[in-house]
Amino acid sequence: MITNTERRAFPVIEITNEMPLNRMGGVGTVIENLISGFAAEGVDALWFVIDHAYPPAEVDEILRRFHPVVVGSAEELRHFTAPLLHVHTYKPNPALDAVLARHRVVCTIHSLLALEERTNGVGLGGARAWQEHLISLSARVVVLSGAEHRHYRALGYRQRNPAVTVIPNGVACAAPFRPVRGKAVLGYCGRLVPRKHPEYVQLLLGEAHFATRRVLVAGRGFSPYARNLLHAHGLAERVSFLGWCAGARLEAFFEAIDVLAVPSSYEPFGLVALEAAARGIPVVCTRTDGLHEVLGPHAFYCADGTYDAFRAAMHDWDDASPDELRARCVAARQRYEAHFTDRVMARRYRHLFAELAG
């Protein structure tokens, strides 16, 4: 166990296998904003990192940048006390299971793995079973959107645990708001997996109307079908794969693009769409799940999840006047400030923790 605190008692322990570093995924982004939001809202929490894949140098960086933090095993949770444990990890862990059985647990569902299986065409049996086990043992389950709550019920999870609270994600955004942009660079940010349809953005470059555009792809897990599509259509010179981006690299990505494309068939919240909207970047996305709840009427929506619908929505964006783009981006920014900042998210968790502790 490695730690930067001598305290052993906390109101809540946040258990995660991701922290905000340059190789983080979506959960790491949420943790980053929980840390900043909790600090601003006075939520006192210990960040306990288990089942991680960080080399020693990155563990040192975690301990240097964030406080209070423990990097250790599930068994070492016994050295700390808290009335609530808040779980963000889905990695099966029998030792953690034994600890959770003795505590009140809040489980945040960052993505319903049963739907990840269905929309990505992959098996996640062990992780999905563990997630369903966490749902059953938790005092409260948190989902990220009303749409995700409807999926939760449709999957029969209400029979496992009806105690559900919707707490949307939130982000801190210090970047300048820049709603007037060009229309030369299309952006995609996220995992390269089937449910997110990164191939749609590449296919668009084959259309005569978009023949002079470029695409920046910020993401990881280069799926064979996306890579094959790129080479099959001779688009390599017009598509730049940046790998996973966070921190300064993510800001550079947002600064370089003129529109963000999010053509997902399943999106429990839509974190990257929110990050774009907060910066004044137009968003073209599927009218599905959390995306519509995050962006309201201010995005350019695909009528369905097909490529043809995505292409039509991209034309809608391309045909929009500067005044329309500015109006949509200003309204989306206002929606972000009212409902989806890191402090708003932290405040909702603070109220939930107080309810459960009282």
C-alpha atoms as one frame of an Amber mdcrd trajectory, in Angstrom:
protein
   0.000   0.000   0.000   1.265   3.461  -0.959  -0.449   6.581   0.334   0.018
  10.312   0.848  -2.222  10.608   3.915  -1.974   9.582   7.544  -5.727   9.815
   8.096  -7.644   6.594   8.479 -11.271   7.788   8.824 -13.276   9.499   6.080
 -16.952  10.221   5.366 -16.682   8.335   2.056 -14.092   6.238   0.250 -14.091
   6.449  -3.552 -12.931   3.127  -5.036 -11.658   3.247  -8.614  -9.226   1.568
 -10.959  -8.751   4.739 -13.036  -7.299   8.114 -12.113  -6.777  11.230 -14.256
  -3.668  10.491 -16.298  -2.846  10.703 -19.995  -3.879   7.095 -20.655  -7.197
   7.294 -18.858 -10.567   6.317 -20.220 -13.967   7.872 -19.642 -14.124   6.824
 -15.990 -10.818   8.583 -15.389 -12.308  11.764 -16.827 -15.252  11.475 -14.449
 -12.900  10.910 -11.503 -10.913  13.998 -12.501 -14.057  16.107 -12.381 -15.288
  14.510  -9.172 -11.970  15.440  -7.548 -12.249  19.077  -8.624 -15.975  19.236
  -7.839 -15.586  17.633  -4.407 -12.825  20.106  -3.544 -15.012  23.051  -4.552
 -18.088  21.729  -2.725 -16.301  20.586   0.442 -16.889  16.852  -0.032 -14.298
  15.030   2.074 -13.328  11.755   0.387 -10.432   9.303   0.169  -9.493   8.140
  -3.331  -8.592   4.451  -3.185  -7.055   3.029  -6.375  -7.198  -0.755  -6.845
  -6.791  -3.211  -9.738  -4.936  -0.583 -11.744  -2.443  -0.883 -14.596  -0.235
   2.103 -13.761   3.569   1.637 -13.755   5.513   2.965 -10.744   6.218   6.359
 -12.326   2.512   6.977 -12.888   1.661   5.841  -9.366   4.129   8.470  -8.144
   2.411  11.053 -10.332  -1.006  10.140  -8.915   0.289  10.587  -5.373   1.910
  13.895  -6.283  -1.098  15.412  -8.055  -4.005  14.233  -5.912  -4.695  14.084
  -2.187  -5.683  12.087  -0.195  -4.954   8.952  -2.222  -4.201   5.316  -1.477
  -2.876   2.944  -4.132  -3.279  -0.551  -2.804  -5.184  -3.810  -2.731  -8.783
  -4.390  -1.775  -7.602  -6.184   1.363  -5.867  -2.986   2.489  -9.179  -1.171
   2.675  -9.394  -2.669   6.177  -6.942  -0.009   7.374  -9.536   2.717   6.693
 -13.036   3.418   7.957 -15.954   5.179   6.296 -19.741   4.934   6.558 -19.986
   4.840   2.752 -18.000   3.198  -0.020 -18.531   4.608  -3.517 -17.520   2.099
  -6.222 -16.530   2.974  -9.791 -14.751  -0.231 -10.870 -16.250  -3.259 -12.621
 -13.258  -5.581 -12.384 -14.304  -8.767 -10.543 -12.523  -8.870  -7.196 -13.501
 -11.373  -4.461 -11.462  -9.484  -1.843 -13.341  -6.279  -2.625 -16.614  -8.188
  -2.489 -15.822  -9.245   1.079 -15.179  -5.615   2.052 -18.318  -4.293   0.374
 -20.465  -6.844   2.191 -19.635  -5.082   5.480 -20.421  -1.520   4.319 -23.097
   0.678   2.801 -22.240   0.925  -0.869 -23.002   3.434  -3.602 -22.350   2.055
  -7.076 -22.135   4.400 -10.061 -22.935   2.680 -13.357 -20.791   4.485 -15.920
 -22.091   2.189 -18.648 -24.467  -0.763 -18.557 -22.246  -3.626 -19.633 -25.183
  -5.703 -20.865 -25.774  -2.952 -23.456 -22.048  -2.685 -24.192 -22.144  -6.392
 -25.069 -25.168  -5.945 -27.290 -23.991  -2.838 -29.155 -20.298  -3.786 -29.486
 -20.830  -7.461 -30.273 -18.395  -8.621 -27.583 -18.675 -10.768 -24.492 -18.079
  -9.149 -21.106 -19.454 -12.000 -19.033 -17.216 -11.715 -15.963 -17.359  -7.926
 -15.767 -21.092  -7.852 -16.519 -21.806 -10.421 -13.805 -19.743  -8.391 -11.341
 -21.624  -5.214 -12.261 -24.933  -6.985 -11.715 -23.637  -8.248  -8.364 -22.698
  -4.678  -7.370 -26.182  -3.527  -8.306 -27.700  -6.142  -6.014 -25.595  -5.334
  -2.955 -25.629  -1.521  -3.164 -27.622   0.756  -0.903 -27.985   3.066  -3.906
 -27.267   2.720  -7.603 -26.375   5.864  -9.546 -27.010   6.082 -13.286 -25.972
   8.956 -15.518 -29.176   9.843 -17.348 -32.897   9.276 -17.461 -32.359   7.195
 -20.599 -29.914   4.977 -18.729 -32.480   4.556 -15.961 -34.995   3.359 -18.560
 -32.430   0.861 -19.875 -31.805  -0.256 -16.283 -35.484  -1.054 -15.855 -35.764
  -2.711 -19.289 -32.896  -5.049 -18.397 -34.804  -6.165 -15.303 -32.343  -4.592
 -12.883 -35.081  -2.885 -10.909 -35.897  -6.331  -9.517 -32.290  -6.562  -8.303
 -32.297  -3.070  -6.782 -35.022  -0.418  -7.116 -33.003   2.233  -5.206 -31.710
   4.293  -8.134 -30.664   7.948  -8.371 -29.882   9.803 -11.594 -26.756  11.966
 -11.271 -25.442  13.272 -14.601 -21.744  13.708 -15.125 -20.226  17.158 -14.970
 -17.031  18.710 -16.263 -14.851  21.669 -15.356 -13.972  23.803 -18.355 -11.417
  26.593 -18.163 -10.887  26.698 -21.932 -12.009  29.828 -23.789 -15.476  29.757
 -25.315 -15.107  30.007 -29.097 -18.427  29.493 -30.910 -17.374  30.846 -34.331
 -15.220  28.376 -36.240 -14.501  27.198 -39.744 -15.770  23.991 -41.318 -12.573
  22.287 -42.427 -11.731  19.841 -39.610 -14.086  17.153 -38.305 -13.364  15.624
 -34.919 -14.043  12.242 -33.326 -13.069  11.515 -29.722 -13.629   8.188 -27.980
 -12.957   4.498 -28.084 -12.867   2.977 -31.548 -15.588   0.414 -30.971 -18.631
  -0.584 -33.041 -21.258   1.167 -30.926 -19.562   4.542 -31.456 -19.343   4.189
 -35.266 -16.015   5.924 -35.934 -16.233   4.574 -39.478 -19.050   7.037 -40.224
 -16.688   9.988 -39.914 -14.187   8.353 -42.244 -16.836   7.368 -44.786 -17.955
  10.994 -44.934 -14.625  11.973 -46.489 -15.534   9.840 -49.496 -18.519  12.092
 -50.216 -17.902  14.744 -52.895 -19.357  17.449 -50.636 -16.730  16.737 -47.944
 -13.840  15.913 -50.267 -11.594  18.700 -48.955 -12.169  18.107 -45.230  -9.865
  16.480 -42.695 -10.601  14.278 -39.673  -8.828  14.185 -36.325  -9.429  11.031
 -34.296  -8.622  11.125 -30.587  -9.099   7.650 -29.187  -7.668   4.249 -28.483
  -8.430   0.623 -29.191  -7.976   0.915 -32.948 -10.525  -1.592 -34.138  -9.613
  -3.616 -37.232 -12.775  -2.599 -39.071 -12.016   1.118 -38.642  -8.398   0.727
 -39.728  -9.363  -1.398 -42.729 -11.956   1.140 -43.796  -9.360   3.902 -43.683
  -6.971   2.072 -45.980  -9.700   0.676 -48.233 -10.869   4.170 -49.158  -7.422
   5.713 -49.490  -8.077   8.256 -46.749  -4.896   7.884 -44.724  -3.583  11.330
 -45.671  -6.771  13.040 -44.514  -7.325  11.189 -41.221  -4.975  11.713 -38.289
  -5.060   9.197 -35.421  -3.857  10.958 -32.285  -4.214   8.119 -29.793  -5.803
   8.712 -26.411  -5.788  12.408 -25.490  -6.102  14.066 -22.106  -4.887  17.288
 -20.517  -2.999  19.537 -22.926  -3.313  17.038 -25.781  -7.103  16.972 -25.430
  -7.240  20.773 -25.365  -5.156  20.854 -28.551  -7.601  18.437 -30.175 -10.603
  20.595 -29.268  -8.795  23.729 -30.417  -8.090  22.167 -33.821 -11.567  20.882
 -34.731 -14.571  22.739 -36.130 -17.234  20.171 -35.227 -17.423  17.062 -33.042
 -19.120  13.960 -34.437 -20.697  11.509 -31.963 -22.633   8.972 -34.087 -23.003
   6.402 -31.284 -25.787   3.843 -31.229 -25.572   3.704 -27.409 -24.223   6.489
 -25.210 -25.153   6.384 -21.509 -24.267  10.044 -21.040 -22.127  11.674 -23.723
 -19.193  13.121 -21.803 -17.141  14.186 -24.818 -20.183  15.916 -26.334 -20.538
  17.899 -23.107 -16.835  18.808 -23.168 -17.232  20.092 -26.726 -20.391  22.067
 -25.938 -18.690  23.728 -22.976 -16.028  25.048 -25.374 -18.416  26.319 -28.046
 -17.875  23.478 -30.513 -20.905  22.369 -32.561 -21.892  18.734 -32.056 -23.424
  16.356 -34.612 -24.746  13.281 -32.853 -27.343  10.559 -32.700 -30.566  11.487
 -30.891 -30.093   8.681 -28.417 -29.819   7.986 -24.694 -27.859  10.562 -22.703
 -26.784  12.662 -25.678 -30.173  14.329 -26.092 -30.443  14.948 -22.346 -27.035
  16.619 -22.300 -27.374  18.789 -25.409 -31.118  19.449 -25.529 -32.237  21.097
 -28.793 -28.825  22.608 -29.510 -27.036  19.793 -31.378 -27.406  18.700 -34.994
 -29.142  15.341 -34.611 -29.165  12.238 -36.779 -32.703  10.975 -37.365 -31.563
   7.416 -36.582 -28.370   5.412 -36.158 -27.632   4.819 -39.846 -24.798   6.304
 -41.861 -27.308   8.039 -44.167 -28.848   9.820 -41.191 -25.392  10.855 -39.967
 -24.504  12.203 -43.404 -27.732  14.233 -43.488 -27.020  15.715 -40.060 -23.492
  16.644 -41.135 -25.003  18.452 -44.123 -27.312  20.311 -41.730 -24.275  21.483
 -39.770 -22.377  22.400 -42.936 -25.327  24.403 -44.276 -25.901  26.319 -41.026
 -25.127  30.023 -41.067 -22.586  31.560 -38.678 -25.452  33.169 -36.749 -27.233
  29.837 -36.303 -24.035  28.134 -35.206 -23.323  30.886 -32.699 -26.861  30.729
 -31.282 -26.736  26.950 -30.864 -23.296  27.032 -29.261 -24.183  29.836 -26.834
 -27.357  28.008 -25.769 -25.452  24.726 -25.319 -22.858  26.506 -23.169 -25.603
  28.005 -21.003 -27.154  24.569 -20.589 -23.762  23.206 -19.514 -23.241  25.978
 -16.957 -26.683  25.453 -15.435 -26.737  21.662 -15.202 -23.459  19.923 -16.011
 -20.463  21.505 -14.299 -18.198  19.550 -11.984 -19.615  21.486  -9.018 -23.220
  20.640  -9.911 -22.292  16.954 -10.128 -20.405  17.108  -6.809 -23.330  18.876
  -5.110 -25.690  16.103  -6.165 -23.339  13.466  -4.768 -22.939  15.453  -1.551
 -26.705  15.453  -1.064 -26.897  11.720  -1.814 -24.101  10.914   0.669 -25.801
  13.011   3.346 -29.095  11.207   2.732 -27.505   7.770   3.036 -25.319   8.666
   6.027 -28.230  10.229   7.905
